[in-house]
Amino acid sequence: MALDELLLKQAQCPMLRIYRWSVPTISFGYFGKFSEAQQAAVGRDVVRRWTGGGIVEHGADVTYTLVVPREAAFSRHSASESYRLIHEQIARWLVTRGLEAIVAPAAAAGSASACFASHVQYDVLIDGIKIAGAAQRRGRWGLLHQGSILGAHGQNGGRAPLSIDDPIELAQWFATDLRPQPISTEWMTFADQLAREKYATESWLKKH
């Protein structure tokens, strides 16, 4: 979470970061309630995102962050339009993997604090079940889009893990001019400091 914030504040061009979680974790939105996230965690780590949205379980999912500077053309799209455009590309990528993914034309009836318990407009679905969702933050630096993609449902009702061996495989659906860039030790040092001072603090996790 800290690294995503730093990337947004320093980005000179759109950037895509794809990552896994080292341990099973629950993330919840900026406006969410810590008590609800803690109840859903059942012993897992908990972190509050800088973006909105509900409670998301991480571990078997593919997680990505798309950072778009304010000066970039894509930032001119509305929140709903950018959400749709990004998820259309996610759905196309999943289709190439043999999954019948579509973008939801409308939100599901009702609501739930758990992000994947129901879908909103432009989430990605397979057989009517939410497979990919995201949350955004817009501000003086540009657009921060944090998303999670689950594996497909198996016959036993569980989800098969979704693997991605080469990040370029997904990145090429967002841009034709790709420039892989490693995250430097200096950036990780800054991110670790921000994590300690903000994202790992009680005041951030339990804020009202």
HUDAPE-V804365 format. One record per residue. SS is DSSP state (alpha for helix, beta for strand, coil for the rest). PSI is psi in whole degrees, 0 to 359 (999 if undefined). D_FIRST is the distance of its C-alpha to the first C-alpha in Angstrom with 1 decimal. Layout:
ss = [SS & SS]
psi = [PSI & PSI]
d_first = [D_FIRST & D_FIRST]
//
This chain:
ss = [coil & alpha & alpha & alpha & alpha & alpha & alpha & alpha & alpha & alpha & coil & coil & coil & coil & beta & beta & beta & beta & beta & coil & coil & coil & coil & coil & beta & beta & beta & beta & coil & coil & coil & coil & coil & alpha & alpha & alpha & alpha & alpha & alpha & alpha & alpha & coil & coil & coil & beta & beta & beta & beta & coil & coil & coil & coil & coil & coil & beta & beta & beta & beta & coil & coil & coil & beta & beta & beta & beta & beta & beta & beta & beta & coil & coil & coil & alpha & alpha & alpha & alpha & coil & coil & alpha & alpha & alpha & alpha & alpha & alpha & alpha & alpha & alpha & alpha & alpha & alpha & alpha & alpha & alpha & alpha & alpha & alpha & coil & coil & coil & coil & beta & beta & beta & coil & coil & coil & coil & coil & coil & coil & coil & coil & coil & beta & alpha & alpha & alpha & coil & coil & coil & coil & coil & coil & beta & beta & beta & coil & coil & beta & beta & beta & beta & beta & beta & beta & beta & beta & beta & beta & coil & coil & beta & beta & beta & beta & beta & beta & beta & beta & coil & coil & coil & beta & coil & coil & coil & coil & coil & beta & coil & coil & coil & coil & coil & coil & coil & alpha & alpha & alpha & alpha & alpha & coil & coil & coil & coil & coil & coil & coil & coil & coil & coil & coil & coil & coil & alpha & alpha & alpha & alpha & alpha & alpha & alpha & alpha & alpha & alpha & alpha & alpha & alpha & alpha & alpha & coil & coil & alpha & alpha & alpha & alpha & coil & coil & coil]
psi = [319 & 319 & 320 & 319 & 317 & 318 & 318 & 317 & 340 & 354 & 134 & 347 & 164 & 139 & 142 & 126 & 129 & 130 & 165 & 168 & 132 & 332 & 154 & 130 & 153 & 127 & 148 & 158 & 163 & 322 & 7 & 169 & 127 & 322 & 320 & 320 & 318 & 321 & 323 & 340 & 322 & 55 & 352 & 161 & 153 & 136 & 140 & 131 & 162 & 341 & 174 & 211 & 183 & 204 & 131 & 131 & 129 & 145 & 304 & 0 & 165 & 123 & 140 & 157 & 130 & 121 & 127 & 114 & 154 & 330 & 344 & 148 & 324 & 334 & 346 & 346 & 149 & 168 & 312 & 323 & 317 & 322 & 315 & 313 & 318 & 315 & 334 & 321 & 322 & 315 & 318 & 320 & 316 & 324 & 321 & 343 & 9 & 13 & 135 & 72 & 142 & 164 & 128 & 124 & 339 & 165 & 154 & 155 & 142 & 184 & 163 & 148 & 332 & 122 & 320 & 8 & 334 & 167 & 156 & 173 & 134 & 8 & 164 & 130 & 151 & 120 & 38 & 1 & 135 & 128 & 337 & 134 & 174 & 172 & 152 & 158 & 133 & 142 & 204 & 335 & 339 & 215 & 130 & 118 & 114 & 122 & 159 & 135 & 121 & 167 & 168 & 152 & 135 & 180 & 334 & 7 & 351 & 184 & 133 & 130 & 141 & 117 & 153 & 104 & 327 & 111 & 333 & 330 & 319 & 320 & 327 & 347 & 351 & 340 & 154 & 334 & 96 & 135 & 89 & 137 & 118 & 153 & 122 & 161 & 325 & 316 & 319 & 326 & 315 & 319 & 319 & 320 & 316 & 322 & 315 & 321 & 342 & 289 & 335 & 2 & 153 & 322 & 326 & 314 & 321 & 16 & 153 & 999]
d_first = [0.0 & 3.8 & 5.5 & 5.2 & 6.5 & 8.9 & 10.0 & 10.9 & 12.8 & 14.6 & 15.4 & 19.1 & 19.3 & 17.4 & 15.0 & 14.0 & 11.5 & 12.5 & 11.2 & 12.2 & 11.2 & 13.4 & 14.5 & 14.9 & 12.2 & 12.2 & 9.5 & 11.2 & 11.4 & 11.5 & 15.2 & 15.5 & 17.5 & 16.2 & 19.7 & 19.5 & 16.2 & 17.7 & 20.9 & 19.4 & 17.5 & 20.9 & 19.8 & 16.4 & 13.2 & 11.6 & 8.2 & 8.3 & 6.4 & 7.2 & 9.5 & 12.6 & 14.3 & 15.3 & 14.6 & 13.6 & 14.7 & 13.0 & 15.2 & 17.8 & 15.9 & 14.9 & 11.4 & 11.0 & 9.6 & 12.5 & 12.5 & 16.0 & 17.4 & 19.6 & 22.7 & 22.3 & 24.7 & 22.2 & 20.7 & 24.2 & 23.8 & 23.4 & 20.4 & 22.5 & 24.0 & 20.8 & 19.5 & 22.9 & 23.1 & 19.9 & 20.8 & 24.3 & 23.2 & 21.2 & 24.4 & 26.6 & 24.7 & 25.1 & 28.8 & 29.4 & 28.3 & 31.0 & 29.1 & 30.6 & 27.5 & 28.0 & 26.1 & 27.0 & 29.5 & 29.0 & 27.0 & 28.2 & 30.4 & 28.8 & 25.2 & 23.0 & 20.0 & 18.9 & 17.4 & 19.7 & 22.7 & 23.9 & 23.2 & 23.1 & 24.8 & 23.6 & 21.6 & 22.8 & 25.5 & 27.7 & 30.9 & 29.6 & 26.6 & 23.0 & 21.5 & 18.6 & 16.7 & 13.9 & 12.7 & 12.8 & 12.6 & 15.4 & 16.4 & 18.1 & 16.0 & 16.2 & 14.5 & 10.9 & 11.6 & 9.3 & 12.0 & 13.3 & 16.8 & 19.0 & 22.2 & 25.6 & 27.5 & 30.2 & 33.7 & 32.8 & 30.2 & 27.3 & 24.9 & 25.4 & 22.2 & 21.3 & 21.3 & 20.6 & 22.3 & 22.0 & 19.0 & 21.8 & 23.3 & 20.6 & 19.9 & 23.6 & 23.5 & 21.6 & 23.6 & 26.8 & 26.0 & 23.3 & 22.4 & 20.3 & 18.5 & 17.2 & 14.3 & 16.3 & 16.6 & 16.4 & 13.0 & 11.7 & 13.6 & 12.1 & 8.5 & 10.1 & 11.9 & 9.2 & 7.6 & 11.3 & 12.3 & 9.9 & 7.3 & 10.0 & 12.9 & 15.3 & 15.6 & 12.1 & 12.3 & 15.9 & 16.2 & 18.9]
//
